[in-house]
Every structure is written in structure tokens, then in C-alpha cells.
Amino acid sequence: MWYSHNNGYPEKDLPFRITLSNGQVRTDPSSFSQDELVSAGFTTTTEPPSFNSRTHKLTWTGTEWQVIELTSEELTTLSNQEWALVRSQRDELIKNIEWKIFRNLSEVRLGVTTTTDNISQLDTYVQELRDITKQSDPFAINWPSDPTDPLE
């Protein structure tokens, strides 16, 4: 059950304490009667409807839920925010693998036998990460597999 207090945005749980219209205070939500809830300004409502948050938003009118289509400006903002998250995740993945590339370069310069990491695979992986932003939908990114991850 969801509850709206004085037509405010509904919440799933009642507060521990309510004040009735006569000024009397009641505690323990499990003991509140329907009349006491009404007296304290609470009404019950349904739980929020499900909706696609990539294309719509949920609002409360004071008496009912409404699912409203996002404007083109809101869609652009949402997409830009998601691209920022994708870039941040991409940068972190590159940062986490760079040490292996630097180690390989150092070993080559020193003439030391290189480690088991395949530099060609690492280069390909990093380039695939760089190309992430060429994908069309930031909400459906096809991430490349880390060639050094034994679980992949």
C-alpha cells in the first residue's frame, strides 16, 4: 500500500508518528486505523505504475500517478548523461589495462622476454574501448571482452 499525505508525493511506508486533526499524536503505524489516517491527512493509493524511464517520466498530480512522455530536450539530456557514464566506464577499463601495455613496452625496450599478455590483443581491446562512442545507443553498449580476464 502507498500513502499520500495531504496530496503529496506518495510513499510506501507510513511515518512512525502521525498527528490527527484534533492535535492528538499517535505512534506505531501497525495500529493506525483508517479513520485516524484520514484524520491525519493520509490517503491510500496504488503503487506507481511501471514505465520505460528512457522515454517517459512518472509524476503525481496529488490524486493520481501519470506517466508522461519525455520531451526531446529531456531525451537529449538523458542520452548525454548516459554517454558520460559510458565514457567514464570506458576510461576506467582502459586505465585498468594500461599497466600491462606499459609493462610490455618496457620489456621490449629492455630486450626482456615479454610476459604472457598478447600485446596485439591488448591493443585491439583498447581500440575497441576507444570506439565505444561510435555505437548508436548509450543504453545498449556492446562492451568488448578483456583478453586477459580468465573469466571471459
C-alpha positions, 0 to 999 in steps of 0.5 A: 500500500502507498500513502499520500499525505495531504496530496503529496508525493506518495510513499510506501511506508507510513511515518512512525508518528502521525498527528490527527486533526484534533492535535492528538499524536499517535505512534506505531503505524501497525495500529493506525486505523483508517479513520485516524489516517484520514484524520491525519491527512493520509490517503491510500493509493496504488503503487506507481505504475511501471514505465520505460524511464528512457522515454517517459517520466512518472509524476503525481498530480496529488490524486493520481500517478501519470506517466508522461512522455519525455520531451526531446530536450529531456531525451537529449539530456538523458542520452548525454548523461548516459554517454558520460557514464559510458565514457567514464566506464570506458576510461576506467577499463582502459586505465585498468589495462594500461599497466600491462601495455606499459609493462610490455613496452618496457620489456621490449625496450629492455630486450626482456622476454615479454610476459604472457599478455598478447600485446596485439590483443591488448591493443585491439581491446583498447581500440575497441574501448576507444570506439565505444562512442561510435555505437548508436545507443548509450543504453545498449553498449556492446562492451568488448571482452578483456583478453586477459580476464580468465573469466571471459 
